[in-house]
């Protein structure tokens, strides 16, 4: 199902928006010659630059959490290192970060197999006994070895009161935050909020959870936090199924560094919540699983999975460029267009430098399903 490799692909349509598109007409051209398989049958890849210059990619495979490192900018990858496994559980949603001290921390979701078995039906009494958890491990040797797993948040034991998709953010001054989708406060409804917990001691102890975003009667999900350039504040990309119709769309919620969510959650009508895309998606289109990062020059980048028919099986990875405030994402490109089958899921980005961005996707290419990566070249010119 793979078309012929296209060499250097430029698929940049410079969008409109109130500010006339990305600053300086910023766009991304994806280079098919850089396409690399990181892990066969891996899923939910997230990449980070380590202090020693290597790249590290965490992912799940065989219900376990792994990491692979690359010393040549992602062209080749060292053998995988096991971070965590847990009997009778599926570990997924891995996301790593390196702290100022050099400690590398990794967070993931622990889902008991019993909860998965009964996610869509009533479980027999006494069948669901283990809670769904957010867990973490740490490495003091750049990912070579990892500490025993620790629980930092516990949801309920069912898919109706779970906690999902942890995403870390390190702030100036040493605060470490983890954002996650949280159903636990809404056991009697189908609602879901984005919660945040924080640590001042590199993850040894954690605060109580507080709300970052909540749209009443809906399900905010899959947070991806980012510290804006020049101390502008914190933005979190979420999937919002109340933004336009009932299908998920990418949205942004914001807080200043001074407030740091103490001013309350970004509710549905809050000025601190806005649709990410300019122009927005059609109401029946699906746009979920967002990811945020920024270029050294300050422009923000958003990826998400998009399908015209609202299904996961027909999703492709989309990448857009936004302004330094995390608004007006346009100049949409599809990094794997013509290379991968549809069903490109749980994607992410890494900015290697001011001129190169890596897109990481769960995709099927040449019949091989796994975590794939492709590099894009950032260019700037006059907006058209």
Buried (B, 14 or more C-beta within 10 A) or exposed (E): EEEEEBEEBBBBEBBEBEBBBBBEBBBBBBBBEBBBBBBEEBBBBBBBBBEEEBBBBBBBBEBBBBBBBBBEBBEEBBEBBEBBEBEEBBBBBBBBBBBEEEBBBBBBBBBBBBBEEBEEEEBEEEEBEBBBBBBBBBBEEBBEEBBEBBEBBBBBBBBBBBBBBBBBBBBEEEBBBBBBBBBBBBEEEEBBBBBBBBBEEBBEEBEEBBBBBBBEEBBBBBBBBBBBBEEBBBBBBBBBBBBBBEBBBBBBBBBBBEEBBEEBBBBBEBEBBBBBBBEBBEEEBBBBBBBBBBBEEBBBBBBBBBBEEBEBEBBBBBBBBBBBBBBBBBBBBBBBBBBBBBBBBBBBBBBBEEEBBBBBBBBBBEEEBBBBBBBBBBBBEEBE
